[in-house]
Each structure stands twice: as structure tokens, then as C-alpha cells.
Amino acid sequence: MSQNMNSIWNYLNRDPHQEDPTPLDLWVDGAVLGLLIAAAILIWALA
């Protein structure tokens, strides 16, 4: 699990000047962020 989080973290923190983000990249970033927020809310609600 932590390895997966590290790869997501590295993906989100990649160099923005390396390549221009396409709409798909922005959508993926939004989806990942939404999933992380949803997971945090779910964990908080169940705690």
C-alpha cells in the first residue's frame, strides 16, 4: 500500500516543466485527488 502511495506521490510531484499537461493528465490528477479525499472521508467516517 505504501509503495502505491509513493508512486502516486511521485507522479503528482513530477516536474511540471518536463512536459505540457494534457487534459487527460489533468483529469487523472483530479481523479487521484478525488479518490484520496474520498478515502480520507471514508476512514474518518468509520473511525
Secondary structure, 3 states (H helix, E strand, C coil): CHHHHHHHHHHHCCCCCCCCCCHHHHHHHHHHHHHHHHHHHHHHHHC
